[in-house]
Amino acid sequence: MTPVESREPLPERQVALVDLLDRLLSGGVVITGDIVLSIADIDLVRISLRALIVSVSSENRPAVTVQERGND
């Protein structure tokens, strides 16, 4: 069997910004960056930034009730 080749472009899909953010946050996003402050080619300050952004579903977190906290 030979695969069928299609020369037609795929149709464009409109994706809402909310849907895009939901997809990104469900899997997680890592943002990294470096900032270097220098004078006359001498590095004075170097800052490395890393951020992990994910969504937290409420069903995975244990709930603390008032009764549980009162038993101390």
Long-range contacts (C-beta under 8 A, 24 or more apart in sequence): 22-55, 25-53, 25-54, 25-55, 26-55, 27-54, 28-52, 28-53, 28-54, 29-53, 29-54
